[in-house]
Amino acid sequence: MKVPPRLQPLVEDGLIDEVLYPLMSGKEADIFVVRCGGRTRCAKIYKEAYKRSFKKAATYTEGRKVRNSRRARAMEKGSSYGRKQQEETWQNAEVDALYRLARADVRVPEPLGCFDGVLLMELITDEEGDVAPRLADVTMSAEQALEDHAQLLRYVVRMLCAGLIHGDLSEFNILVDPDGPVIIDLPQAVDAAANNNARSMLLRDVRRVTDYYALFAPELATSRYGEEIWSLFEEGELTPEHTLTGFAAEDDTPADLDAVMLEIRAALQEEQERLQRLREADEDD
């Protein structure tokens, strides 16, 4: 196939031997299957900011540290240099998260490096060597659902112990290979200690994936894993191999009605976005 312009420099530099075929085109990036040194890999081309549609990016990047003071000032001012640095920071966040989570024994694609807005990484495949399916495209027995859900929550716990929250976890950015779930799409990964929205994002991540697995194992529907994980984290008792129960103590403090309404509106918005993702997935098919 014709080499996309953004991949041409990597071909010329010998980082990519051949572009095989496009895998998908999303709101944040275009992904191609490529050959590198005789091995099949994945090339993720990040879209420029004005072409991206990721909502409320500032909510996710809150608390991220920029070591270079000149770069930080430029990003705050919104200069052309600052916007370029924001793009690099957004892209590098995924590379950094992938390395960090791999060290924490979380199953993510192995990163090979980010070059001018293109992330080269491992291609997750099924038993036949084809691209592994998304969790959203997988059906399973109740037993398998319970096993994979437990494994995925172990990854969520290890992520949190490593200081990160996915922030946009769902059945659409989890792949399933012969060894179970693999977490993908991490440019919006949240700093658990520095982001004021960390708790709500962790709870949302856990609820989303639990709701999907509950389609096959209904007993998961009433669990409170997210609340349990966050409570243990706040109390400093969460460890990477902590055994979860799915139960959490109810909060008996008086309800904040304004906060409740905000949660309701957020939940409605979340459902609308989920339905939109389903429609887009159907259109892609």
N, C-alpha and C positions, 0 to 999 in steps of 0.2 A: 504494500500500500504506500501511498505518498506520505512522506515524513511530515508531520505537523511542524510549522515554523518554530514553535517553542522547543521542540525536541531536536531540531537540526543541529544546534551547537553541541549537544551531547553526543550525537552521532559522529560529528566531525572530530570531537575530542576522544572518541573511542570508548566512551562510557556506555553507549548503547550500540549494539551491532546491527540490530534490525527492529523495526516497529512492526509488530505482527497484526494487531487489530485493535479498534477502540473497544473498551470494556463498558464504559458508561459515561454519560455527561450529566453532572449534577449542578446544583446551584452554586457550589463553592469551588468545584474543580472538574476537570475532564481527566479521565483515567484511560490509559492505554496498556495493553500487554506488549512487552518488549522482550528481546533476547539480549542478554548481557553475558559475554564470556561463555556461551554455550548453555546458559541457564535461563529459564523463563522468569521474568520479573514483572513488576508493576511500576508504571510511571504515572505519578499524579501531578497534573499541571494545575497549579492554583490559579484561579481567575483573579483578575485585578479587582481592587476594591469597588470600583464603580460598576463592575459587572456582577459582583456578588450580591446575594440577597439574604445573607445570614442576619437574622434579626437581633437587635439589642447586643451587638458585639461588645459594647463597653461594659455590659453587665458581666460578661465572661472574663474580660481582661482586667477587671478591677483587682488590684493587689499584685499584679505581675511586676517584677522588678526589672528595671533597665539599668545595667551597671554603668554605661557610658553617659556622663552627665550632659554632654553636648547633644547626644542623640535624644535623651529624655526631654531636654528643653525644646528641641526642634519638633518632637512629636506633640508636645503641649501647644506649641504655636501653630501647628498645622501647616508649616511651610512645605514646599515641594520635597525638600530633603526629608522633612519630618514624616510626610506621607509615605515616602519610600521606605523609611525606617520602620514605620508601623507595619507595612506589608511584610518586610523581612522578619519582624518580631512575630507576627501572626503565623507565618510559615514555619519559622524555626521552633515555635512552641510545640508543634506536632512532632518534629524530629526529636526535640529534647524529651518530650513526654514518652515517646516510643522507647528511647534508650533507658530512661528512668524506670519505666514499668517493666521492661524486659529484665532489668536487674532485680526488680521486686518479685519476679516469678509470676508476672501477669502475661497471659498469652495475647500478644499483639504481633503484627507483621514486623519482621526484622528490618530495620531501616538501613539503607546503604549510603544515604547522604542526600542533602538538598542542594541543587545546583541551579541558581538563577530562577527560582520559583518552581522548580520541578523536583519532586521527592521520588527518589528511586527506593523501592522496598520489595520485600518478599511478596510473592504471589501465593495466596492461600488457595489450596486446591483440594478436590475430593479424591476418593480412592482411584478414580480413573485418570487423574491428572488434569481434569477440567477445573475451571474456576469454582470454588466452593460457593454454595448457595447462602443467601442471607437467612437469618433466623425466620424472617417474615415469610419465607417461601418453604419452610420446613414443617412437616407434621410429625407427630411422635406419639408414643404410648405414654400413659401416665407415669409409668416407672422411669422412662427416659427423661420426661419433662422434669420430674423431681430431681433426678441426678444432675442434669445439665443446669437447672436453676441453682442448685446448691453450689455447683462449680463456679458458675458466673458470680454468685454472691461472694465466693472466696476471692475472686479477682477484684470485685468492688472493695472488699475489705483491705486487700493488699494495696490497692490504689490509694485508699484513704490513709493507710499507715505510711505510704510513701509521700503523702502530702497532696495528692491530686484527686479530683473528682472529674469524671468524664464531662458532665454538664449537658449532654444531649444524647444519652444512652437510650436506645430503643431496639426493637426487633429489626430495624432497618440498617443499623450500623454494627451488627454482630454477624459474623460469618460462622458457619458450622462445617468443620472438617471432620475426618474420621476420629479425631481425638477430642471433639467437643467444640464449645464456643470459642471464638477469637474476636477480641474487641478491636474495632477500627475507627477511623475518623476522630482525631484528637486535637485539631488546631484550636478548639475552644476550651481545652482542659482547664479546670478551675483550680486555683490555689486554695486549698481547704482552710488554711489558717488565716489568709489575708483577705478573702472575699466575703463580703457581708451576706451574699446570697448562697453561700456554700451549703448550709443546711437544707434549704428548700430545693436546691438542685440535686443534692444527694437523695433526698426523699423522692423527688420526681423520677430520677434515674431508676431507683429500685422499684418504684411502683409501676413504671412502664413495663419493665421486663417481667416483673412478677405477674402483671395482668396478662401478658402474652402466654407465659407458661401455664397460667391458671386456665386457659382455654382447654388444656389437655389434662391438667391435674387441678380440678376445681377447689381442692382443699387449700390451695395457696391463696385463694382470693381474700380470705380473712386474716392473713398473716400481717405482721407489723415489723418486717425485717428492717426497713429503712429507719424507723424510729429507734429500734434496738441498736442498730449500728451507730447511729449518731449519738445516742445516749452514752454508749460505751466510749466513743471517741472523745466526747466532752469531758467524761470523767477520767480520761487517761488510762482506761482499762482495755482498750482495743488492741489486739495483737494480730499479726498477719494470719495466724492459724486459729483464731478464736472460733469456738463452736457456737453457732447461732441457734436460737430456739424459735424465732419468729414471733416472740411475744415481747411486749414493752409495756411498762407501767403507764397507765392513763394519766394525763396531766389534769389535775383537779383545780388549777387556778382559774379564776373567772375569765370567761371568753372575751376577747377583744373583738367587738363586732366589726369595727372598721377593717381589722386584719382578716376576719372571716370573709367579708365581702371581697377583699382583694384576692383571697385564695380562690373564691368561687369564680371570679372573673378570670383569674389565671387558668383555672381548670377548664373553663369553657373555651378559652383561647387555645389551650393545649389540645383539646379535642378537635377543634376546627383545623388546627395544623396537622394533627394525626390523619384526619380524613383527607386533607389535601395531599399528604404524602402518599396515601393509599391510591388516590386518583392519579397522581403523577406516576406511581409505580405501574398502574394498570396501563397508562398511556405508553410508558416505555416498553411494556411487553408487546 
